[in-house]
């Protein structure tokens, strides 16, 4: 496509089933709440037509894509990540790149609390991406997580800002979290990722699928971002010296206990951040209900069936 006809940049997320629809709905509405000037594009594959219609009511652009899979999918230890390879399609969305503007890839289990449009113009070298560090603390002590994922090796431990990555840094310092990726899409970058996915024997060893792949392909080619752009909910508990409620721009509800699966309970570790999500959801549901049409009523009913009851 001619540069003059390329679109100026976009937020991009992905859902491959209705399980994340409530999360995607809230994330889409939260971007509008903070008055972003960029559109949200939702990559979808194999989701129900009703789910697409609900997303359309939020004003997003929907793009049907084919799933990406690896030959070793059955060996993935955490089945939640089996669908994550398809996120790599964002690197091939060359219609959304012109000048210094680009795509920012977001996971659907996020809540945007402050405008982040500056990421669209972040200085970024050709062939580079920008992300936040992975947190390697493993607070739930999952036995299948890497053995070197311990607090002593976490880039965030005892730091207000993670130190620069050096050759002798612990391995987890070199690992990014792929929940938010700032990228300049190109056919060449997508092909590099796709070739690695299909041909590298290392793929069978990956714990975090697309995150591990991106970490390796972009080794020494990723720019660390402040945690506020991809504020993993666990950081508020395990790195309280780092976290500031007032500064967080985008909360990432990692792990399997998504906020829409249970109502926030006072006194629990993630009560505050889960409450943020529910306050946003309930406000957006009221807004959706006020639409008054049968489509709006149907959307409310569909979404309410996907979230926890009182």
C-alpha positions as CSV (number, residue, x, y, z in Angstrom):
1,X,0.0,0.0,0.0
2,X,1.2,3.5,-0.9
3,X,2.4,5.4,2.2
4,X,0.0,8.2,1.5
5,X,-2.9,5.8,2.0
6,X,-1.6,4.0,5.1
7,X,-3.6,4.5,8.3
8,X,-1.8,6.6,11.0
9,X,-1.6,4.0,13.7
10,X,-3.8,2.0,16.0
11,X,-4.2,0.1,19.2
12,X,-4.5,-3.6,18.4
13,X,-5.8,-6.5,20.5
14,X,-7.0,-10.0,19.9
15,X,-9.7,-12.4,21.1
16,X,-10.1,-16.0,19.8
17,X,-13.2,-16.9,21.9
18,X,-15.9,-15.3,24.0
19,X,-14.1,-16.0,27.3
20,X,-12.3,-12.7,26.9
21,X,-15.2,-10.7,25.4
22,X,-16.0,-8.9,28.7
23,X,-12.4,-8.0,29.1
24,X,-12.1,-6.7,25.5
25,X,-15.3,-4.7,25.9
26,X,-14.0,-2.9,29.0
27,X,-10.6,-2.3,27.4
28,X,-12.2,-0.9,24.3
29,X,-14.4,1.5,26.3
30,X,-11.6,2.5,28.6
31,X,-9.5,3.7,25.6
32,X,-12.4,5.9,24.6
33,X,-12.8,7.2,28.2
34,X,-9.2,8.4,28.2
35,X,-9.8,10.1,24.8
36,X,-7.3,8.4,22.7
37,X,-7.2,9.8,19.1
38,X,-6.3,6.4,17.7
39,X,-8.7,3.5,16.8
40,X,-8.8,0.1,18.4
41,X,-8.5,-2.8,16.0
42,X,-9.6,-6.2,17.3
43,X,-8.2,-9.3,15.6
44,X,-10.7,-12.1,15.8
45,X,-10.9,-15.7,14.8
46,X,-13.7,-18.2,15.4
47,X,-15.7,-16.0,17.8
48,X,-19.5,-16.0,17.7
49,X,-21.3,-13.5,15.6
50,X,-23.0,-12.1,18.7
51,X,-19.6,-11.3,20.1
52,X,-18.6,-9.4,17.0
53,X,-21.8,-7.4,17.1
54,X,-21.1,-6.4,20.7
55,X,-17.6,-5.2,19.8
56,X,-19.0,-3.3,16.9
57,X,-21.3,-1.4,19.3
58,X,-18.1,-0.1,21.0
59,X,-16.9,1.4,17.7
60,X,-13.9,-0.8,17.2
61,X,-12.6,-2.1,13.8
62,X,-12.8,-5.9,13.6
63,X,-10.4,-7.9,11.4
64,X,-10.8,-11.6,10.9
65,X,-7.5,-13.4,10.9
66,X,-6.3,-17.0,10.6
67,X,-4.9,-18.6,13.7
68,X,-1.2,-19.1,14.1
69,X,-0.1,-22.3,15.6
70,X,3.2,-24.1,16.3
71,X,4.0,-27.7,15.5
72,X,4.5,-28.2,19.3
73,X,1.3,-26.8,20.6
74,X,0.5,-29.9,22.6
75,X,3.7,-29.4,24.6
76,X,2.7,-26.0,25.9
77,X,2.5,-26.3,29.7
78,X,0.0,-23.5,30.3
79,X,-2.9,-24.1,27.9
80,X,-4.1,-20.5,28.4
81,X,-1.3,-19.4,26.1
82,X,-2.1,-21.7,23.1
83,X,-4.0,-18.9,21.4
84,X,-1.3,-16.3,21.9
85,X,0.7,-17.1,18.8
86,X,-2.0,-15.3,16.8
87,X,-1.1,-12.0,18.4
88,X,2.0,-12.0,16.1
89,X,-0.4,-11.1,13.2
90,X,-0.1,-7.5,14.4
91,X,3.4,-7.3,13.1
92,X,2.0,-7.9,9.6
93,X,-0.5,-5.1,9.7
94,X,1.4,-2.8,7.4
95,X,-1.6,-0.6,6.6
96,X,-1.1,1.0,10.1
97,X,2.3,2.4,9.8
98,X,3.5,5.8,8.6
99,X,6.4,7.9,9.7
100,X,7.0,7.6,13.4
101,X,3.5,6.3,14.1
102,X,2.7,2.6,14.5
103,X,0.8,-0.1,16.3
104,X,0.6,-0.7,20.0
105,X,-0.4,-4.3,20.7
106,X,-2.5,-4.8,23.9
107,X,-3.8,-7.9,25.6
108,X,-7.6,-7.9,26.0
109,X,-7.4,-8.3,29.8
110,X,-6.3,-4.7,30.4
111,X,-7.9,-1.5,31.8
112,X,-6.6,1.8,30.5
113,X,-6.7,4.4,33.2
114,X,-4.8,7.3,31.6
115,X,-4.1,8.4,28.0
116,X,-1.1,6.6,26.4
117,X,-1.1,8.2,23.0
118,X,2.5,9.2,23.4
119,X,3.5,5.6,22.7
120,X,2.4,6.2,19.1
121,X,5.3,8.7,18.7
122,X,7.8,7.0,20.9
123,X,11.3,7.2,19.3
124,X,12.0,3.7,18.1
125,X,14.9,2.4,16.0
126,X,14.1,0.4,12.8
127,X,13.5,-3.2,13.6
128,X,13.0,-2.6,17.4
129,X,10.0,-2.9,19.7
130,X,9.3,-1.4,23.1
131,X,7.8,-3.3,26.0
132,X,8.0,-3.5,29.8
133,X,10.1,-6.0,31.7
134,X,8.6,-9.3,32.7
135,X,8.2,-9.7,36.5
136,X,10.1,-12.8,37.5
137,X,9.0,-13.1,41.1
138,X,6.5,-15.9,40.6
139,X,4.6,-15.0,43.7
140,X,2.3,-18.0,43.5
141,X,5.2,-20.4,43.3
142,X,4.0,-22.2,40.2
143,X,6.2,-25.3,39.9
144,X,6.2,-25.2,36.1
145,X,7.6,-21.6,35.9
146,X,11.3,-21.2,35.1
147,X,13.6,-22.1,38.0
148,X,15.4,-18.7,37.7
149,X,12.1,-16.8,38.2
150,X,12.8,-15.7,41.7
151,X,12.6,-12.3,43.3
152,X,16.4,-12.0,43.3
153,X,16.5,-12.2,39.5
154,X,13.5,-9.8,38.9
155,X,14.3,-6.5,37.2
156,X,11.8,-4.7,39.4
157,X,13.2,-6.0,42.8
158,X,14.3,-3.2,45.1
159,X,14.3,-0.7,42.2
160,X,12.1,2.3,41.4
161,X,13.3,1.9,37.8
162,X,14.8,-1.3,36.5
163,X,18.5,-0.9,35.8
164,X,19.9,-1.0,32.2
165,X,20.2,-4.5,30.8
166,X,23.8,-5.7,30.7
167,X,25.5,-8.8,29.5
168,X,25.9,-10.1,33.0
169,X,22.3,-9.3,34.1
170,X,20.3,-12.3,35.3
171,X,18.4,-14.0,32.4
172,X,15.0,-12.6,33.5
173,X,16.3,-9.1,33.1
174,X,16.4,-9.8,29.3
175,X,12.8,-11.0,29.3
176,X,9.9,-8.7,28.3
177,X,6.2,-8.9,29.0
178,X,4.3,-9.1,25.7
179,X,1.1,-7.7,27.1
180,X,1.9,-4.4,25.5
181,X,4.2,-4.1,22.5
182,X,5.0,-0.9,20.7
183,X,6.0,-1.9,17.1
184,X,6.4,-0.6,13.6
185,X,4.8,-3.3,11.5
186,X,6.6,-4.7,8.5
187,X,6.4,-7.8,6.3
188,X,10.0,-8.5,7.1
189,X,9.5,-8.5,10.9
190,X,6.5,-10.7,10.7
191,X,8.4,-13.1,8.5
192,X,11.2,-13.2,11.0
193,X,8.8,-14.1,13.7
194,X,6.9,-16.6,11.6
195,X,10.0,-18.4,10.5
196,X,11.2,-18.7,14.1
197,X,7.8,-20.0,15.1
198,X,7.7,-22.7,12.4
199,X,11.4,-23.7,12.3
200,X,13.1,-23.2,15.7
201,X,13.3,-26.3,18.0
202,X,13.3,-23.8,20.9
203,X,9.6,-23.2,20.4
204,X,8.9,-26.5,22.0
205,X,10.6,-25.3,25.2
206,X,8.6,-22.1,25.6
207,X,6.6,-21.5,28.7
208,X,5.0,-18.2,27.6
209,X,4.6,-18.8,23.9
210,X,4.6,-15.5,22.0
211,X,6.3,-13.7,24.9
212,X,9.3,-16.1,24.9
213,X,9.5,-16.0,21.1
214,X,9.5,-12.2,21.0
215,X,12.1,-12.0,23.8
216,X,14.5,-14.2,21.7
217,X,13.8,-12.7,18.3
218,X,14.2,-9.1,19.7
219,X,17.1,-9.8,22.0
220,X,19.1,-6.6,22.3
221,X,16.4,-4.9,20.1
222,X,13.8,-4.0,22.6
223,X,13.4,-0.7,24.5
224,X,12.2,-1.1,28.1
225,X,9.2,1.0,29.0
226,X,8.1,2.2,32.5
227,X,5.9,-0.3,34.2
228,X,2.9,2.1,34.2
229,X,2.1,1.2,30.6
230,X,1.7,-2.5,31.4
231,X,1.1,-2.5,35.1
232,X,0.9,-6.2,35.9
233,X,-1.7,-6.5,38.8
234,X,0.8,-8.5,40.8
235,X,3.3,-5.6,40.9
236,X,1.0,-3.8,43.3
237,X,1.5,-6.6,45.9
238,X,5.1,-7.8,45.2
239,X,6.7,-4.5,44.3
240,X,4.9,-1.9,46.4
241,X,7.9,0.4,46.3
242,X,7.5,0.6,42.5
243,X,3.7,0.9,42.2
244,X,1.7,4.1,42.4
245,X,-2.1,4.0,41.9
246,X,-2.0,7.6,40.7
247,X,0.7,6.9,38.1
248,X,-0.5,3.7,36.6
249,X,-1.8,4.2,33.0
250,X,-2.8,0.7,32.1
251,X,-3.5,-2.3,34.4
252,X,-2.8,-5.8,33.1
253,X,-4.9,-8.5,34.7
254,X,-2.5,-11.3,34.3
255,X,-2.9,-14.9,35.5
256,X,-6.1,-17.0,35.3
257,X,-8.2,-15.2,37.9
258,X,-9.5,-12.6,35.6
259,X,-11.5,-9.8,37.3
260,X,-14.8,-10.6,35.5
261,X,-14.7,-14.2,36.9
262,X,-15.4,-13.1,40.5
263,X,-16.6,-10.0,42.3
264,X,-13.9,-8.1,44.3
265,X,-13.7,-9.1,47.9
266,X,-12.5,-6.6,50.5
267,X,-9.2,-7.7,52.2
268,X,-8.0,-9.8,49.3
269,X,-4.6,-9.0,47.6
270,X,-6.1,-7.6,44.4
271,X,-9.2,-6.0,45.8
272,X,-8.3,-2.5,44.7
273,X,-7.3,-3.3,41.1
274,X,-10.3,-5.7,40.7
275,X,-12.6,-3.0,42.0
276,X,-11.3,-0.6,39.3
277,X,-12.3,-3.1,36.6
278,X,-15.8,-3.7,38.0
279,X,-16.4,0.1,38.5
280,X,-15.5,0.5,34.8
281,X,-17.5,-2.4,33.6
282,X,-20.7,-1.4,35.5
283,X,-20.4,2.2,34.2
284,X,-20.0,0.9,30.6
285,X,-22.9,-1.5,31.0
286,X,-25.1,1.4,32.1
287,X,-24.0,3.3,29.1
288,X,-24.7,0.4,26.8
289,X,-28.1,-0.1,28.4
290,X,-29.0,3.5,27.6
291,X,-28.7,2.8,23.9
292,X,-32.3,1.6,24.0
293,X,-32.2,-0.6,20.8
294,X,-32.8,-4.3,20.7
295,X,-29.1,-4.7,19.8
296,X,-28.0,-2.8,22.9
297,X,-30.4,-4.9,25.1
298,X,-29.1,-8.1,23.5
299,X,-25.5,-7.0,24.1
300,X,-26.1,-6.3,27.8
301,X,-27.7,-9.7,28.3
302,X,-24.8,-11.4,26.5
303,X,-22.1,-9.6,28.5
304,X,-23.9,-10.1,31.8
305,X,-24.0,-13.8,31.3
306,X,-20.2,-13.8,30.9
307,X,-19.3,-12.1,34.2
308,X,-19.7,-13.1,37.9
309,X,-22.9,-12.3,39.6
310,X,-23.2,-10.6,43.0
